[in-house]
Amino acid sequence: MARETKKGPADLKVEEKLKNLYKLQTLLSEIDKIRTIRGELPEEVRDLEDEIEGLTTRIENINNEIISLKKEVSERQATIQEHKMNIERFKTQIDNVRNNREYDNLSKQIEYAELDIQLNEKKIGEAQARIQAKEEEALRNNDLVNERRVDLDAKRVELEEVTKETKEEEDKLKEEAQNTELTIDTRLLTAFKRIRKNCRNGLGIVYVQRDACGGCFNKIPPQRQLDIRMRKKIIVCEYCGRIMIDPELAGVEVAQRIDEKPKRRRAAARKTEE
């Protein structure tokens, strides 16, 4: 007795492929709705985290600049102290000079030391002013970081509450969607995901609505509608590229339009008979 080979996703009929694909679309749309409920909270949380990280880096750079400026001040103060000691020594030596040449040489060294003291004092003043400005900037950024952390904590609590409410349902839908993906041909699934990614509303497969594509709402020619109803091959919308499925296969009841022209003809026929 021959064993029946189990059909893989690629061996299924087009009708079954479309049905599975539409089921997957329905599940993914439900997941999208749940994520819409969360709104922009996840993005707001990420933005606040990025801002805090940027501010923290800025504060770190400012503190490094302050350390560098304080080191510069310390070095210049040491230079000034050294110059003052040299000046005292030069003044002691100038009292014991033996000729004008030695006197002029010592006088110039004293003058150079005094000028360098003035220059270093000026640079120290500038550095101290920059240190003060940097410390104020660091203080402002610290206050801003604290504010942003308060906002971040509030947003995280809000997001956690919303996520907690919908997590169980979302996990269930995700698991069902993953199982449904296993029933779909790999190439078709890849094409569907690509289409879905490029569509604003996330619909990769749509059914015909009022003789038009359910995604872009462009009219579909009668012959193409017939091909869609035949379910013999995968058909995509020539305008938006979405995969097409007929409403009956999608399990959607579409109210049939009432044609008023036959009514008028029947009414005219009744009048003629009368």
C-alpha positions as CSV (number, residue, x, y, z in Angstrom):
1,M,0.0,0.0,0.0
2,A,1.5,3.3,-1.1
3,R,2.0,6.0,1.5
4,E,0.4,9.4,0.9
5,T,3.1,12.1,0.7
6,K,2.3,15.1,2.7
7,K,2.0,18.2,0.6
8,G,4.4,21.1,1.3
9,P,3.4,24.8,1.1
10,A,4.7,25.0,-2.5
11,D,2.5,22.0,-3.6
12,L,-0.7,23.5,-2.4
13,K,-3.4,24.8,-4.8
14,V,-3.5,28.5,-5.5
15,E,-6.8,28.7,-3.7
16,E,-5.3,27.3,-0.5
17,K,-2.2,29.5,-0.8
18,L,-4.4,32.6,-1.1
19,K,-6.5,31.5,1.8
20,N,-3.5,30.9,4.0
21,L,-2.0,34.2,2.9
22,Y,-5.2,36.1,3.7
23,K,-5.3,34.5,7.1
24,L,-1.8,35.7,7.8
25,Q,-2.7,39.2,6.6
26,T,-5.7,39.2,9.1
27,L,-3.4,38.2,12.0
28,L,-0.8,40.7,11.1
29,S,-3.4,43.5,10.8
30,E,-4.7,42.6,14.3
31,I,-1.1,42.9,15.6
32,D,-0.8,46.2,13.9
33,K,-3.9,47.4,15.6
34,I,-2.5,46.5,19.0
35,R,0.7,48.4,18.3
36,T,-1.4,51.4,17.1
37,I,-3.0,51.4,20.6
38,R,0.4,52.0,22.0
39,G,0.7,55.0,19.7
40,E,3.9,56.9,19.7
41,L,4.9,55.8,23.2
42,P,7.8,53.4,22.2
43,E,9.2,56.1,19.8
44,E,8.9,58.8,22.5
45,V,10.7,56.5,25.0
46,R,13.5,55.9,22.5
47,D,13.8,59.6,21.7
48,L,14.1,60.5,25.4
49,E,16.7,57.7,25.9
50,D,18.7,59.1,23.0
51,E,18.4,62.7,24.3
52,I,19.5,61.7,27.8
53,E,22.5,59.8,26.3
54,G,23.4,62.8,24.2
55,L,23.2,65.2,27.2
56,T,25.2,62.8,29.4
57,T,27.9,62.7,26.7
58,R,27.9,66.5,26.5
59,I,28.2,66.8,30.3
60,E,31.1,64.4,30.3
61,N,32.9,66.5,27.6
62,I,32.2,69.7,29.5
63,N,33.7,68.2,32.7
64,N,36.7,67.0,30.8
65,E,37.2,70.6,29.4
66,I,36.8,72.0,33.0
67,I,39.5,69.6,34.2
68,S,41.8,70.6,31.3
69,L,41.2,74.3,32.1
70,K,41.9,73.9,35.8
71,K,45.1,72.0,34.9
72,E,46.1,74.9,32.7
73,V,45.4,77.4,35.5
74,S,47.5,75.4,37.9
75,E,50.4,75.2,35.5
76,R,50.3,79.0,34.8
77,Q,50.1,79.7,38.6
78,A,53.2,77.5,39.1
79,T,54.9,79.4,36.2
80,I,54.0,82.8,37.9
81,Q,55.4,81.5,41.2
82,E,58.6,80.5,39.5
83,H,59.0,83.9,37.8
84,K,58.5,85.7,41.1
85,M,61.2,83.6,42.8
86,N,63.5,84.4,39.8
87,I,62.7,88.1,40.0
88,E,63.7,88.1,43.7
89,R,66.9,86.3,42.9
90,F,67.7,88.7,40.0
91,K,67.1,91.7,42.2
92,T,69.5,90.3,44.8
93,Q,72.1,89.7,42.0
94,I,71.6,93.2,40.5
95,D,72.9,94.8,43.7
96,N,76.2,93.0,43.3
97,V,76.9,93.6,39.5
98,R,80.3,94.6,38.4
99,N,79.5,96.3,35.1
100,N,76.7,97.7,33.0
101,R,76.5,94.6,30.8
102,E,75.5,92.4,33.8
103,Y,73.1,95.0,35.0
104,D,71.3,95.3,31.6
105,N,71.2,91.5,31.3
106,L,69.5,91.1,34.7
107,S,67.2,94.0,34.1
108,K,66.0,92.4,30.9
109,Q,65.4,89.0,32.6
110,I,63.4,90.8,35.3
111,E,61.4,92.6,32.6
112,Y,60.7,89.4,30.7
113,A,59.7,87.6,33.8
114,E,57.2,90.4,34.8
115,L,55.7,90.4,31.3
116,D,55.3,86.7,31.3
117,I,53.6,87.0,34.7
118,Q,51.2,89.5,33.3
119,L,50.5,87.2,30.3
120,N,49.9,84.2,32.5
121,E,47.6,86.2,34.8
122,K,45.6,87.3,31.8
123,K,45.4,83.7,30.6
124,I,44.4,82.5,34.0
125,G,41.6,85.1,34.1
126,E,40.3,83.9,30.7
127,A,40.5,80.3,31.8
128,Q,38.7,80.9,35.0
129,A,35.9,82.8,33.1
130,R,35.6,79.8,30.7
131,I,35.6,77.4,33.7
132,Q,32.7,79.4,35.3
133,A,30.8,79.3,31.9
134,K,31.4,75.6,31.5
135,E,30.3,74.9,35.1
136,E,27.1,76.8,34.5
137,E,26.5,74.9,31.2
138,A,27.1,71.6,32.9
139,L,24.6,72.6,35.7
140,R,22.0,73.5,33.1
141,N,22.5,70.2,31.3
142,N,22.3,68.3,34.5
143,D,19.0,69.9,35.3
144,L,17.8,69.1,31.8
145,V,18.9,65.5,32.2
146,N,17.0,65.2,35.5
147,E,13.9,66.6,33.8
148,R,14.2,64.2,30.9
149,R,14.7,61.3,33.3
150,V,11.5,62.1,35.1
151,D,9.7,62.3,31.7
152,L,11.3,59.0,30.7
153,D,10.2,57.2,33.8
154,A,6.6,58.4,33.3
155,K,6.6,57.3,29.7
156,R,8.1,53.9,30.6
157,V,5.4,53.3,33.2
158,E,2.7,54.3,30.7
159,L,4.2,52.1,28.0
160,E,4.5,49.2,30.4
161,E,0.8,49.5,31.4
162,V,-0.3,49.6,27.8
163,T,2.0,46.7,26.9
164,K,0.9,44.6,29.8
165,E,-2.8,45.0,28.7
166,T,-2.1,43.8,25.2
167,K,1.0,41.6,25.6
168,E,-0.9,38.3,26.1
169,E,-3.1,38.9,23.0
170,E,-0.2,40.1,20.9
171,D,1.9,37.0,21.8
172,K,-1.0,34.7,21.0
173,L,-1.4,36.4,17.6
174,K,2.3,36.3,16.9
175,E,2.5,32.6,17.6
176,E,-0.5,32.0,15.3
177,A,1.0,34.1,12.6
178,Q,4.3,32.2,12.8
179,N,2.4,28.9,12.5
180,T,0.5,30.3,9.5
181,E,3.7,31.3,7.8
182,L,4.8,27.7,7.8
183,T,1.9,26.9,5.5
184,I,2.9,29.4,2.9
185,D,5.4,29.0,0.1
186,T,8.7,30.7,0.9
187,R,8.8,32.7,-2.3
188,L,5.2,33.8,-2.0
189,L,5.8,34.7,1.7
190,T,8.9,36.8,0.8
191,A,6.9,38.6,-1.9
192,F,4.0,39.3,0.4
193,K,6.3,40.7,3.2
194,R,8.0,43.0,0.6
195,I,4.6,44.2,-0.6
196,R,3.4,44.7,2.9
197,K,6.5,46.6,3.9
198,N,6.1,49.1,1.0
199,C,2.4,49.7,1.6
200,R,1.4,52.5,4.0
201,N,-1.5,50.5,5.6
202,G,0.5,47.2,5.8
203,L,-1.9,45.4,3.5
204,G,-0.1,42.9,1.2
205,I,-3.2,41.0,0.1
206,V,-6.7,42.6,-0.5
207,Y,-10.0,41.5,-1.8
208,V,-12.0,43.1,-4.7
209,Q,-14.4,45.8,-3.5
210,R,-17.0,47.3,-5.9
211,D,-15.0,46.2,-8.9
212,A,-11.9,47.9,-7.5
213,C,-8.7,47.0,-5.7
214,G,-9.3,47.0,-1.9
215,G,-5.9,48.6,-1.4
216,C,-5.6,51.5,-3.9
217,F,-9.2,51.5,-5.0
218,N,-8.4,51.6,-8.7
219,K,-10.9,49.9,-11.0
220,I,-10.2,46.3,-12.1
221,P,-11.2,45.2,-15.6
222,P,-14.0,42.5,-15.7
223,Q,-11.7,39.9,-17.3
224,R,-9.2,40.4,-14.5
225,Q,-11.9,40.1,-11.9
226,L,-13.0,36.8,-13.6
227,D,-9.3,35.6,-13.3
228,I,-9.3,36.5,-9.6
229,R,-12.5,34.5,-9.0
230,M,-11.2,31.5,-10.9
231,R,-8.3,31.2,-8.3
232,K,-6.0,29.5,-10.8
233,K,-3.0,31.8,-10.4
234,I,-1.6,34.6,-8.1
235,I,-2.8,37.9,-9.5
236,V,-1.5,41.3,-8.3
237,C,-3.0,44.8,-8.8
238,E,-1.4,46.5,-11.8
239,Y,-1.5,49.8,-9.9
240,C,-0.3,49.1,-6.4
241,G,1.2,45.6,-6.7
242,R,-0.9,44.1,-3.9
243,I,-2.0,40.5,-4.2
244,M,-5.7,40.1,-5.1
245,I,-8.2,37.7,-3.7
246,D,-11.9,37.4,-4.3
247,P,-14.2,38.3,-1.3
248,E,-15.8,34.8,-1.1
249,L,-12.4,33.1,-0.6
250,A,-11.5,35.8,1.9
251,G,-14.7,35.0,3.8
252,V,-16.1,38.5,3.3
253,E,-19.8,39.0,2.5
254,V,-20.2,41.7,-0.1
255,A,-23.6,43.2,-0.6
256,Q,-24.6,42.8,-4.2
257,R,-25.5,46.0,-6.0
258,I,-29.1,46.3,-7.2
259,D,-29.3,47.1,-10.8
260,E,-32.2,49.5,-11.3
261,K,-32.4,49.3,-15.1
262,P,-34.1,45.8,-15.1
263,K,-36.6,47.1,-12.6
264,R,-37.5,50.0,-14.9
265,R,-37.9,47.6,-17.8
266,R,-40.2,45.3,-15.7
267,A,-42.3,48.3,-14.6
268,A,-42.6,49.4,-18.3
269,A,-43.7,45.8,-19.2
270,R,-46.4,45.8,-16.6
271,K,-47.7,49.1,-17.9
272,T,-47.8,47.7,-21.4
273,E,-49.7,44.6,-20.2
274,E,-52.2,46.8,-18.3
